[in-house]
Amino acid sequence: MKSLIKLFAFLFVINCYAQQSLSYQKPSDEILELADVELAPGVQIDSKGQHMVLLYRNQYKSIQELSESELRLAGLRINPVTNIGSRTNYITNIKVKKIEDKDAKQVTGLPDNARLSGFRWSPDESMIACLNTTATGVEVWVLHINEAKVTKITEANVNANMGSTLNWFNDNQNLLVKMLPNDRKELINTATAVPTGPTVSVSDGAKAQNRTYQDLLKTPNDEFNFEQLARSEIKKVSINGNVEDFLGADMYRGISFSPDGNYIMVTKIKRPFSYIVTYGRFPSESIMYEANGKKIKTVNDVPLDEVRPKGFMSTRMGKRNMQWRGDKAATLVWAEALDKGDPEVKVEYRDVVYELNAPFNGQPKEILKTKQRFSGIQWGDDNNAIAYDYWWNTRNLKTYHFNPSNGNAKVISDRNYQDVYSDPGNFVTSKNEFGRYTLTMNSGKVYLMGDGYSKEGQFPFIDEYNIKSGKTKRLYQSKYTDKLENLNSAIDMKKGEILVRIESKKEYPNYYIRNIKKNSLTAITEFENPFKSLEEVDKSVISYKRDDGLDLEGTLYLPLDYKEGEKYPMILWAYPREYKDKSSASQSTANPNEFVYPYWGSPIYWVTKGYVVLDDAAFPIVGEGEEEPNDSFRTQLVANGKAAIDAVDNLGYIDREKVAVGGHSYGAFMTANLLSHSDLFAAGIARSGAYNRTLTPFGFQSEERSYWEAPEIYYNMSPFMHADKMKTPLLLIHGVADNNSGTYPLQSERYFNALKGLGAPVRLVMLPKESHGYRAKESIMHMLWEQDQWLDKHVKNKKKDEAQIENENTKIKG
């Protein structure tokens, strides 16, 4: 009997060590000082560069907010009480200012405890409509910019569950608003509802090789709840608050006015629903209405989109990407596949683009064919437009100049889109008479803004492109070598006025108007640096080589208390990226002049705790020609890690026996693999990762082969399959409500169980209510505490094992 009691006591002690009941913790003061700050506001500027709207928000949500009611249905996360996305980011305060004014005005009339979202400028840009979420529902408010005041125009009966909630009429006096239907039925409590039968799914033999989506419908009760939450009535609401019926209740997904405002395309979801794809691939139909609500015709009818050919470049048949032509009053444009949506089918042209003019009862006109998968158009005028297609497998991007009136097209750029050095930039657009953004044109010339990456550094530029001759002329190139100038948008190309944002290591990003013709620069914001304690941090971009000669880089931060000659522990933080050629993989995109910004997931905090930090270290995985990147994933991963450590060690900064590696999502997957297949690191931090690739059998990240096509790839790349090799301490962190494809919380739970069963040093932290990215202040502060404790124990104060001590003693004796 005594033996039995001892056994129970032993099991009880083991269980206590296995599961810890822990309240939310806060990190040390040095980290807390950086993590808990008030950030500068977001900025919105009208297209004329006359008014600025400053949007203030809390940096974090609270765990109480994340604990509000939530239903996860068909890829949506909905608060069924308030009828808006349960993870919506909210603005809490607004200020406005004229560009030339020094100080901003506080907007008056804001609701108590404002939670604002969904900002939509009026066509004349004199107002902004937005949503305010109360405890019981969502209201519509309107900001009058000149008066710096807001007014409420609806009660809390708006349905914002599926977006496209607010749409302005061209008269600037009225909006179409999605409202809760009067006949909504009470939702089913799926936790307590008594089942009426089993849930049955059937395959008819067609291959449906879909990613491992989360938050899918699972039962008829889910279907019922989804339909109730998706149904809206569309109302016409004036800025004075008058409400009129417009369209009756249905599952409306999208609402889109024609550029002239005379037509409205409304897209609604239909049954049957799916249990294997999200609502964006449910059956739908798009119906055209006149602006008074009179139905014209159905312009698109899309069946359930569960089954597609294999491959990232597959698509569905029929009309897709249906949208308005921005330079015409009322012309619909869409693409259709010419290869049955199957990338394996060999054809001269993959896609064709059609247009159809109002009143939409004629024959569609073919205006363009693309060699690869069509991806979009920037409209100019009757004779000029820019179109794009791409092919993922080759990383190729083609840019066409084409004439919409006759279909004549010419490829003006044909490049690897991962080759940032050859990036010609993005075409500059401006608002036309319809309020749509179209190509900024001047006497047959258009303009391009680029990031300006090169071997010499980053120097953003503006080019003028002559459509007829195909020649390019440089109008402006940033000359900063100690700052970073981001070119945001053109305010007036004729005057040479450009909105730019300028920052440096110590200077918080602020906005300016640069006149490239007058060579002048005018500040329009004066945001303070909230991270004062990092102003003196030593930051640099280091370049180094992998063993195979591939050029790599990383952003290196030295500890705030750095003393020359001393050796410090290091944190290496990274995220692998796949490439099809070594040239693109080796290009430099890090800028040492970027402001030092420690966001919630950053490792930069630890420069305050005596660590060297190598952030965003390059971890390219290259597969050239017929070889795919993942064919040698593990080998390249370890080579990247070794090269990074060697580079910093050669600079004399670190104790290479005290290096930690960490990453989030695919970076967590990287971390687990590095610890399993190398002895380079003292410890690891893996957040929200996937560790068993057989649980994502139809592809993951940039791997499009299925498990059954390449089982050895899935096996070799899965840390779970090699858990017996893990000897290095690993901290696993995961959000309990992770919604990212493939990174189920189960991934971390099962990996932890495997590691624990095999005796590996591992700690699993499951953050309640958190998704793939963490939001609650309590969660993030606790995450920082966990990471700090882990690093302190297993890296900074790492104890030498017996074999290491014996080896050192042997060297001394020798």
C-alpha positions in Angstrom: 0.0 0.0 0.0 2.9 2.4 0.9 4.5 1.7 -2.5 1.2 2.6 -4.2 1.0 5.8 -2.3 4.6 6.7 -3.3 3.8 5.9 -6.9 0.7 8.3 -6.9 2.8 11.0 -5.2 5.5 10.6 -7.8 3.0 10.8 -10.7 1.4 13.9 -9.0 4.8 15.6 -8.8 5.6 14.7 -12.5 2.2 16.1 -13.5 2.8 19.3 -11.6 6.0 19.8 -13.5 4.4 19.0 -16.8 1.5 21.5 -16.5 2.1 24.9 -15.0 -0.8 27.2 -14.0 0.8 30.6 -14.7 -0.8 34.0 -14.7 0.2 36.6 -17.3 3.7 37.9 -16.7 5.5 41.1 -17.8 9.0 41.3 -19.1 11.9 43.2 -17.5 11.8 47.0 -17.3 14.3 47.4 -20.1 12.0 45.5 -22.5 8.8 46.9 -21.1 10.0 50.4 -21.7 10.2 49.6 -25.5 7.2 47.3 -25.7 4.6 49.4 -23.9 4.7 52.8 -25.8 2.2 55.0 -27.5 2.8 55.0 -31.3 2.5 57.8 -33.7 -0.8 57.9 -35.6 -1.5 56.4 -39.0 -1.8 59.0 -41.8 -4.3 59.4 -44.7 -3.9 62.2 -47.2 -6.3 63.2 -49.8 -5.3 62.9 -53.5 -4.8 66.6 -53.9 -2.4 66.8 -50.9 -4.6 69.3 -49.1 -5.8 67.6 -46.0 -4.3 65.0 -43.7 -6.2 62.7 -41.4 -4.4 61.3 -38.3 -5.7 58.0 -37.0 -4.8 57.0 -33.5 -5.0 53.5 -32.2 -4.0 51.4 -29.2 -0.9 49.3 -30.0 -2.5 46.2 -28.6 -5.9 44.8 -27.9 -6.7 43.5 -24.4 -7.3 39.8 -23.6 -10.8 40.9 -22.6 -11.4 42.1 -26.2 -10.1 38.9 -27.6 -12.5 37.0 -25.3 -15.6 38.6 -26.7 -18.0 36.3 -28.6 -16.5 34.8 -31.7 -17.8 32.4 -34.4 -15.3 30.9 -36.9 -17.2 30.1 -40.0 -16.1 29.5 -43.7 -12.8 31.5 -43.2 -14.4 34.3 -41.3 -14.1 35.2 -37.6 -17.2 37.1 -36.6 -18.5 38.6 -33.4 -22.1 37.5 -33.6 -23.2 40.2 -31.0 -21.7 43.2 -32.8 -21.7 41.7 -36.4 -18.2 42.7 -37.4 -14.9 40.8 -37.7 -13.9 39.7 -34.2 -10.3 40.6 -34.8 -10.9 44.1 -36.4 -8.3 46.8 -35.7 -9.9 49.9 -34.2 -9.1 53.5 -34.3 -9.7 55.3 -31.0 -9.1 59.0 -32.0 -9.0 61.2 -35.0 -7.3 64.6 -35.8 -7.2 66.5 -39.0 -5.0 69.2 -40.4 -4.4 71.1 -43.6 -1.1 70.2 -45.1 0.3 73.7 -44.5 -0.9 74.0 -40.9 1.6 73.2 -38.1 -0.9 71.7 -35.7 -3.7 69.2 -36.2 -7.2 69.8 -34.9 -8.9 67.4 -32.6 -12.1 66.0 -34.2 -15.1 66.8 -32.1 -18.3 64.7 -31.6 -16.5 61.4 -31.4 -18.4 58.6 -29.6 -17.4 57.6 -26.1 -15.0 54.6 -26.2 -14.7 55.0 -29.9 -13.8 51.8 -31.9 -13.7 53.1 -35.5 -12.9 51.1 -38.7 -13.8 50.8 -42.4 -12.8 54.3 -43.4 -14.2 55.3 -46.9 -13.5 58.7 -48.5 -16.4 60.4 -50.3 -15.9 61.0 -54.0 -15.1 64.7 -53.5 -12.9 63.8 -50.5 -14.7 66.3 -48.2 -15.9 63.5 -45.9 -15.0 60.1 -44.7 -17.6 57.5 -43.7 -16.6 54.9 -41.1 -18.0 52.3 -38.7 -18.1 52.5 -34.9 -18.5 49.3 -33.0 -20.4 49.5 -29.7 -21.1 46.8 -27.2 -24.3 45.8 -29.1 -23.6 46.5 -32.7 -22.1 48.7 -35.5 -23.0 52.2 -36.4 -22.1 54.5 -39.3 -20.5 57.8 -38.7 -19.3 60.5 -41.1 -16.3 62.7 -40.6 -16.6 66.2 -42.1 -13.0 67.1 -42.7 -13.2 70.9 -43.0 -15.3 71.2 -39.8 -13.2 68.6 -38.0 -16.3 66.9 -36.6 -18.2 63.6 -36.8 -21.9 62.8 -36.9 -23.7 59.5 -36.4 -26.1 58.6 -39.3 -27.3 55.1 -38.3 -28.2 53.1 -35.3 -26.1 50.0 -34.3 -27.8 47.7 -36.9 -25.1 47.5 -39.5 -23.9 44.1 -40.8 -20.1 44.3 -41.4 -19.5 40.5 -41.3 -18.4 40.2 -44.9 -17.0 43.6 -45.8 -18.1 46.0 -48.6 -20.2 47.6 -45.9 -20.0 51.2 -47.0 -20.2 52.5 -50.6 -20.6 56.1 -51.6 -23.0 57.3 -54.3 -21.3 59.8 -56.6 -23.6 62.6 -55.3 -21.5 62.7 -52.0 -24.8 62.8 -50.1 -25.7 59.1 -49.9 -24.2 55.7 -49.2 -25.2 52.1 -49.7 -25.0 50.3 -46.3 -25.4 46.7 -45.5 -27.8 46.4 -42.6 -29.1 43.5 -40.4 -32.2 41.9 -41.9 -35.4 42.1 -40.0 -36.0 38.3 -40.4 -32.7 37.1 -39.0 -33.2 33.9 -37.0 -31.6 33.2 -33.7 -28.3 31.5 -34.0 -27.7 27.9 -33.0 -25.5 27.3 -30.0 -23.4 24.5 -31.6 -21.9 23.6 -28.2 -25.2 22.6 -26.7 -27.3 21.7 -29.8 -28.5 18.1 -30.0 -27.4 16.6 -33.4 -30.1 15.4 -35.7 -27.7 13.1 -37.6 -24.1 12.6 -38.8 -22.2 14.9 -41.0 -21.4 13.3 -44.3 -18.9 14.4 -47.0 -18.7 12.7 -50.4 -16.1 12.7 -53.1 -17.3 12.0 -56.7 -13.8 11.1 -57.9 -12.7 14.6 -58.9 -9.4 15.7 -57.4 -9.8 18.6 -54.9 -6.2 19.3 -53.8 -6.8 22.2 -51.5 -4.6 23.8 -48.9 -5.4 22.9 -45.2 -7.7 25.8 -44.5 -8.9 26.6 -41.0 -12.2 28.0 -39.7 -14.2 25.9 -42.2 -17.9 25.0 -41.9 -18.2 21.6 -40.3 -21.9 20.8 -39.7 -25.4 21.8 -40.9 -25.6 24.0 -37.8 -22.5 25.9 -39.0 -24.2 26.3 -42.3 -27.3 27.8 -40.7 -25.3 30.2 -38.6 -23.1 31.3 -41.5 -26.2 32.0 -43.6 -27.8 34.1 -40.8 -24.6 36.1 -40.3 -24.0 36.6 -44.0 -27.5 37.9 -44.8 -28.0 41.7 -45.1 -30.5 44.2 -46.4 -28.9 46.9 -48.4 -30.2 50.4 -47.4 -29.6 53.8 -49.0 -28.5 56.1 -46.2 -28.1 59.9 -46.5 -25.4 61.8 -44.6 -28.3 63.4 -42.7 -29.4 60.0 -41.5 -32.4 59.3 -43.7 -32.7 55.5 -44.5 -34.5 54.0 -47.5 -34.9 50.4 -48.6 -32.7 49.5 -51.6 -32.3 45.7 -51.9 -34.0 42.9 -49.8 -32.2 40.4 -47.6 -29.6 38.1 -49.1 -26.0 36.9 -48.6 -24.3 40.0 -50.2 -20.6 39.7 -50.5 -19.5 42.7 -52.7 -21.0 46.0 -53.8 -19.3 48.0 -56.6 -20.4 51.3 -58.3 -19.5 52.0 -61.9 -17.1 54.9 -62.3 -20.0 57.2 -63.5 -22.2 56.0 -60.6 -25.1 55.0 -62.8 -24.7 51.2 -62.2 -24.1 49.0 -59.3 -22.7 45.4 -59.4 -23.8 43.4 -56.5 -22.3 40.0 -55.7 -24.0 37.5 -53.5 -23.2 34.0 -52.2 -25.4 31.1 -53.0 -25.7 27.5 -51.7 -24.4 24.8 -51.7 -21.7 25.7 -49.2 -18.5 23.8 -48.8 -16.7 22.1 -45.9 -13.3 22.1 -47.6 -12.9 25.7 -48.9 -13.6 29.2 -47.5 -16.6 31.4 -48.4 -14.7 33.1 -51.2 -15.0 29.9 -53.2 -18.7 29.3 -52.5 -21.1 29.7 -55.5 -21.9 33.3 -56.2 -23.7 35.5 -58.8 -23.0 39.1 -59.7 -26.1 41.1 -60.7 -26.2 44.5 -62.3 -28.5 47.2 -61.1 -29.2 50.7 -62.0 -28.5 53.4 -59.4 -32.1 53.4 -58.4 -32.1 49.7 -57.6 -33.7 48.4 -60.7 -32.3 45.1 -61.8 -30.8 44.8 -65.2 -29.3 41.3 -65.5 -27.0 38.7 -64.0 -23.5 39.3 -65.4 -21.7 36.4 -63.8 -22.7 33.1 -62.2 -19.9 31.1 -60.5 -20.4 27.5 -59.3 -18.9 26.0 -56.2 -15.1 26.2 -56.6 -13.8 23.2 -54.8 -12.0 21.3 -57.6 -9.1 22.8 -59.4 -6.2 21.3 -61.3 -3.0 20.9 -59.3 -0.5 23.6 -59.0 -0.2 27.2 -57.7 -1.0 28.6 -61.2 -4.3 26.7 -61.5 -7.5 28.7 -61.6 -11.2 28.1 -62.1 -12.9 28.3 -65.5 -15.4 31.1 -66.4 -15.3 34.8 -65.8 -13.0 35.9 -63.0 -11.4 39.1 -61.7 -14.6 41.0 -62.8 -14.2 44.7 -62.2 -14.9 48.1 -63.7 -12.6 49.7 -66.3 -11.4 52.8 -64.4 -11.1 55.1 -67.4 -14.6 54.5 -68.8 -18.0 55.5 -67.5 -19.5 52.0 -67.2 -17.5 49.1 -68.8 -17.0 45.7 -67.2 -13.8 43.9 -67.6 -12.9 40.3 -66.7 -10.5 37.4 -67.5 -11.1 33.8 -68.6 -8.6 30.9 -68.7 -7.7 29.5 -72.1 -5.9 26.5 -70.7 -8.9 25.1 -68.7 -7.2 26.6 -65.6 -4.6 23.9 -65.7 -0.9 24.9 -65.7 0.0 21.5 -67.2 -1.9 22.3 -70.4 0.4 23.7 -73.1 -1.1 26.7 -74.9 0.2 29.9 -76.5 -1.9 32.1 -74.3 -3.1 31.3 -70.8 -5.7 33.9 -70.4 -7.9 36.3 -72.4 -9.4 39.6 -71.2 -12.8 40.8 -72.3 -14.8 44.0 -71.8 -18.5 44.8 -72.0 -20.1 48.2 -72.2 -23.3 49.3 -70.5 -26.1 48.3 -70.7 -24.3 44.9 -70.8 -26.5 43.2 -73.3 -24.0 43.1 -76.3 -21.2 40.7 -77.2 -18.1 40.9 -75.0 -15.0 42.3 -76.8 -11.7 40.7 -76.6 -9.0 43.3 -75.6 -6.0 41.3 -74.5 -4.4 37.8 -74.4 -1.6 37.0 -71.9 1.2 34.5 -72.2 1.0 33.7 -68.5 -1.7 34.0 -65.8 -3.4 37.4 -65.9 -3.0 39.5 -62.8 -4.3 43.0 -63.4 -4.6 46.2 -65.5 -3.8 49.8 -64.8 -6.0 51.9 -67.1 -5.0 55.0 -68.9 -7.2 56.1 -71.8 -8.7 54.7 -75.1 -5.3 53.8 -76.4 -3.1 53.1 -73.4 -3.2 50.7 -70.6 -0.7 48.6 -68.6 -1.3 44.9 -68.0 0.5 42.2 -66.0 0.8 38.5 -66.0 3.0 36.1 -64.0 4.1 32.5 -63.6 5.0 31.4 -60.2 7.0 28.3 -61.2 9.6 30.4 -63.1 9.1 33.6 -60.9 8.5 35.5 -64.2 6.5 38.7 -64.4 5.6 40.3 -67.8 4.4 43.9 -68.1 2.4 44.8 -71.3 1.6 48.1 -72.8 -1.6 47.5 -74.8 -4.2 49.4 -76.8 -7.6 48.6 -75.4 -9.3 49.8 -78.6 -7.6 47.3 -80.9 -5.9 44.7 -78.6 -2.4 45.5 -79.9 0.0 44.6 -77.1 3.8 44.9 -76.5 5.8 43.4 -73.7 7.7 46.3 -72.1 9.2 44.4 -69.1 10.0 40.6 -68.9 11.8 39.8 -65.7 12.2 37.6 -62.6 10.0 39.3 -60.0 12.4 38.3 -57.2 15.2 40.2 -59.0 14.8 43.4 -57.1 17.8 45.1 -58.8 15.9 45.0 -62.1 12.6 46.3 -60.8 11.5 49.2 -63.0 9.1 50.4 -60.3 5.4 50.9 -60.2 3.4 53.2 -62.5 2.2 56.4 -61.0 -1.5 56.9 -60.9 -3.8 59.8 -60.1 -7.6 60.3 -59.8 -9.5 60.9 -63.0 -12.8 62.6 -63.6 -14.6 59.5 -62.3 -12.6 59.4 -59.1 -10.7 56.3 -60.1 -6.9 55.9 -60.0 -5.6 55.7 -63.6 -2.2 56.2 -65.2 -0.8 59.7 -64.8 -0.1 60.6 -68.4 1.5 63.7 -70.0 2.0 63.9 -73.8 2.5 60.2 -74.3 4.6 59.8 -71.2 3.9 57.9 -68.0 5.9 57.7 -64.7 7.4 55.0 -62.5 8.3 55.1 -58.9 10.8 52.4 -57.7 12.5 51.3 -54.4 15.9 51.6 -56.1 17.7 48.5 -54.7 21.2 48.0 -56.1 24.5 46.6 -55.2 25.5 50.1 -54.0 22.5 50.5 -51.7 18.9 51.7 -51.8 18.1 54.9 -53.7 14.4 55.3 -54.6 13.7 56.9 -57.9 11.1 58.4 -60.3 11.4 57.7 -64.0 9.6 59.1 -67.0 8.7 56.5 -69.6 8.0 57.4 -73.2 5.3 55.0 -74.4 6.1 55.4 -78.1 9.9 55.2 -78.0 10.1 52.9 -75.0 12.9 55.0 -73.6 13.2 55.9 -69.9 14.5 59.2 -68.4 15.3 59.5 -64.7 13.6 62.5 -63.1 14.7 62.0 -59.5 16.8 59.7 -57.4 17.2 59.9 -53.7 20.8 60.8 -52.7 20.6 60.0 -49.0 23.3 57.8 -47.7 22.5 58.3 -44.0 18.7 58.2 -44.3 15.9 56.3 -46.1 13.5 58.2 -48.3 10.4 56.2 -49.2 8.4 57.6 -52.2 4.8 57.2 -51.2 2.7 58.8 -53.9 2.6 61.5 -56.5 0.4 64.5 -55.5 0.9 66.5 -58.7 3.4 65.2 -61.3 3.1 68.4 -63.4 4.2 70.5 -60.4 6.7 67.8 -59.3 5.1 67.3 -55.9 5.6 64.0 -54.3 4.6 62.7 -50.8 7.6 61.1 -49.2 8.5 59.5 -45.9 12.0 60.0 -44.5 13.6 58.1 -41.6 17.0 57.2 -40.2 18.3 54.8 -37.5 17.4 57.4 -34.8 14.7 59.5 -36.6 11.1 58.3 -36.4 9.5 58.2 -39.9 7.9 61.5 -40.8 6.1 62.8 -43.9 7.2 65.5 -46.3 6.2 67.1 -49.6 9.2 66.9 -52.0 9.1 69.1 -55.1 11.5 67.4 -57.6 11.4 70.4 -59.9 12.1 73.0 -57.3 14.4 70.7 -55.3 12.5 71.6 -52.1 11.4 69.6 -49.1 8.6 70.6 -46.7 7.9 68.8 -43.5 4.2 68.0 -42.8 4.5 65.9 -39.7 6.7 66.0 -36.6 6.2 62.6 -34.9 8.4 62.0 -31.9 10.6 58.9 -31.5 8.8 56.7 -28.8 11.9 54.4 -28.6 14.4 56.8 -27.0 16.4 54.1 -25.3 17.4 52.6 -28.7 18.7 55.9 -30.1 22.4 54.9 -29.4 22.2 51.3 -30.6 24.9 50.3 -33.1 23.1 49.1 -36.2 24.7 47.9 -39.4 24.0 45.6 -42.4 26.7 42.9 -42.7 27.4 41.0 -45.9 28.9 37.5 -45.9 29.1 34.3 -48.0 27.7 30.9 -47.6 30.1 27.9 -48.1 28.9 27.6 -51.7 29.7 31.2 -52.4 26.2 32.6 -52.2 26.1 36.2 -50.9 24.1 36.7 -47.8 23.3 39.6 -45.4 21.7 40.4 -42.1 21.0 43.4 -39.9 23.3 43.4 -37.0 22.6 45.2 -33.7 25.2 45.4 -30.9 24.2 45.4 -27.2 23.6 48.9 -25.7 26.3 48.1 -23.1 28.8 46.8 -25.8 32.5 47.0 -24.9 35.1 46.3 -27.5 36.8 43.0 -27.0 34.1 41.4 -25.0 32.1 38.4 -26.2 28.3 38.4 -26.1 25.5 35.9 -26.5 23.6 36.3 -29.8 20.1 35.9 -31.1 19.7 35.0 -34.8 16.2 35.7 -36.2 15.2 34.7 -39.7 12.6 33.5 -42.2 13.5 31.2 -45.1 12.6 32.3 -48.7 12.6 30.2 -51.8 14.3 31.3 -55.1 14.8 29.8 -58.5 18.1 31.4 -59.2 21.2 32.3 -57.1 21.5 35.8 -58.6 18.1 36.9 -57.1 18.8 35.0 -53.8 22.0 36.9 -53.2 20.6 40.5 -53.7 20.7 43.0 -50.9 17.4 44.5 -49.6 18.4 45.4 -46.1 18.9 49.1 -45.4 21.0 50.2 -42.4 19.2 53.6 -42.4 15.7 52.1 -41.6 14.4 53.3 -38.2 15.0 50.9 -35.4 11.5 49.7 -34.8 10.9 47.0 -32.2 7.4 45.7 -33.1 5.8 43.0 -30.9 7.5 40.0 -32.6 10.9 41.6 -32.9 14.2 40.3 -31.3 15.6 43.8 -31.1 14.5 44.2 -27.5 17.4 42.0 -26.3 20.0 44.6 -27.2 19.0 46.1 -23.9 19.8 42.8 -22.1 23.4 42.3 -23.4 22.7 40.4 -26.6 24.0 40.8 -30.1 21.0 40.5 -32.5 21.3 39.4 -36.1 17.8 40.2 -37.4 16.3 39.3 -40.7 19.3 37.1 -41.6 19.2 35.9 -45.2 18.0 32.3 -45.4 17.6 31.7 -49.1 16.6 28.2 -50.3 17.6 28.0 -54.0 16.5 25.4 -56.6 17.7 26.2 -60.1 16.5 24.6 -63.3 14.7 21.3 -62.8 15.7 21.2 -59.1 13.1 22.6 -56.7 14.4 24.6 -53.6 13.1 22.1 -51.1 15.1 19.3 -52.7 18.0 20.4 -50.6 16.2 22.4 -47.9 17.9 21.0 -44.8 21.4 21.3 -46.3 20.9 24.9 -47.3 19.2 25.8 -44.1 22.2 24.6 -42.0 24.6 26.3 -44.4 22.8 29.6 -43.9 22.9 29.3 -40.2 26.6 28.4 -40.1 27.4 31.3 -42.4 25.6 33.8 -40.2 27.3 32.7 -37.0 30.7 32.6 -38.7 30.3 36.1 -40.0 29.5 37.6 -36.6 32.0 35.5 -34.9 34.7 36.7 -37.3 33.9 40.2 -36.3 34.8 39.3 -32.8 31.4 40.1 -31.2 30.1 36.8 -29.9 30.6 33.7 -27.9 29.6 31.2 -30.6 28.6 28.6 -27.9 25.9 31.0 -26.8 23.8 31.6 -29.9 20.0 31.3 -30.0 17.9 31.0 -33.2 14.3 32.0 -33.5 11.5 32.6 -35.9 7.7 32.9 -36.4 5.6 30.7 -38.6 7.8 29.4 -41.4 10.7 30.8 -39.3 9.6 28.5 -36.5 9.7 25.6 -38.9 13.2 26.7 -39.8 14.2 26.9 -36.1 13.1 23.3 -35.3 14.9 22.0 -38.4 18.1 23.8 -37.5 18.1 22.4 -33.9 17.4 18.9 -35.2 20.1 18.8 -37.9 22.9 20.9 -36.5 24.8 21.7 -33.3 25.2 25.3 -34.0 22.8 26.7 -31.4 22.4 26.8 -27.7 18.6 27.2 -27.8 15.7 28.0 -30.0 12.4 29.9 -30.0 9.7 28.7 -32.4 6.4 30.6 -32.6 3.3 29.4 -34.3 5.0 26.9 -36.6 4.1 23.7 -38.4 6.4 20.7 -37.7 4.7 17.7 -39.4 4.3 18.3 -43.1 2.2 15.2 -43.6 -0.6 17.2 -42.0 -0.4 19.6 -44.9 -0.3 17.0 -47.7 -1.3 19.2 -50.6 1.5 21.7 -50.4 2.9 24.2 -48.0 4.7 27.5 -48.3 6.3 27.4 -51.8 6.0 23.6 -52.1 3.3 22.7 -54.6 4.1 18.9 -54.9 1.8 16.8 -52.8 2.9 14.3 -50.2 2.2 11.4 -52.5 4.4 12.9 -55.2 7.3 13.7 -53.0 7.0 11.8 -49.7 10.7 12.0 -49.0 10.5 15.8 -49.1 7.7 15.9 -46.6 9.5 13.4 -44.4 12.9 15.0 -44.5 11.6 18.5 -43.9 9.4 17.6 -41.0 11.1 18.2 -37.6 8.4 15.9 -36.0 9.9 13.0 -38.0 13.3 13.7 -36.5 12.3 14.5 -32.9 14.7 11.8 -31.7 17.6 14.0 -32.9 16.6 17.0 -30.8 18.8 17.7 -27.9 18.8 21.5 -27.9 16.4 23.4 -25.6 13.4 24.7 -27.6 10.7 27.1 -26.6 7.4 26.5 -28.5 4.8 29.3 -28.4 1.5 29.1 -30.3 -1.8 30.9 -30.3 -4.7 28.6 -29.3 -6.9 30.2 -32.0 -4.3 30.2 -34.9 -6.2 30.6 -38.2 -3.3 30.4 -40.6 -3.4 27.6 -43.2 -1.4 24.7 -42.0 -0.2 26.0 -38.6 -2.9 24.4 -36.5 -2.2 24.6 -32.7 -2.1 20.8 -32.9 1.2 21.1 -34.7 2.9 22.5 -31.6 1.0 20.3 -29.2 2.0 17.0 -31.0 5.5 18.2 -31.5 5.9 19.0 -27.8 4.5 15.5 -26.9 7.0 13.9 -29.2 9.9 15.9 -27.8 8.9 15.3 -24.2 8.4 11.6 -24.8 11.9 11.4 -26.2 13.4 13.4 -23.3 14.2 16.7 -25.2 14.4 19.9 -23.2 11.2 21.8 -24.4 8.6 24.2 -23.1 5.2 24.7 -24.7 3.3 28.0 -24.2 -0.2 28.1 -25.6 -1.6 31.7 -25.7 -5.4 31.7 -25.1 -7.5 33.5 -27.8 -4.5 34.3 -29.9 -4.4 33.9 -33.7 -1.4 33.4 -35.9 -0.2 36.9 -35.0 -0.6 37.9 -31.4 -2.8 40.8 -30.4 -3.6 41.1 -26.7 -1.2 43.2 -24.6 -1.3 40.5 -21.9 -0.3 37.8 -24.4 2.6 39.8 -26.0 4.0 40.9 -22.6 3.9 37.3 -21.4 5.5 36.1 -24.7 8.4 38.6 -24.2 8.8 37.4 -20.6 8.9 33.7 -21.7 11.5 34.5 -24.4 13.6 36.5 -21.9 13.5 33.7 -19.3 14.4 31.1 -21.9 17.3 33.0 -23.3 18.6 33.9 -19.9 18.6 30.3 -18.8 19.7 28.5 -21.9 21.9 31.0 -23.7 23.3 33.8 -21.6 23.8 31.5 -18.6 24.2 28.3 -20.5 25.8 25.6 -18.5 28.6 23.6 -20.1 27.7 19.9 -20.4 30.0 17.1 -19.2 31.4 16.3 -22.6 32.3 19.9 -23.3 34.0 20.3 -19.9 36.0 17.1 -20.5 37.0 18.3 -23.9 38.3 21.6 -22.5 40.2 19.8 -19.7 41.8 17.5 -22.3 42.9 20.6 -24.3 44.4 22.2 -21.2 46.2 19.0 -20.2 47.5 18.6 -23.7 
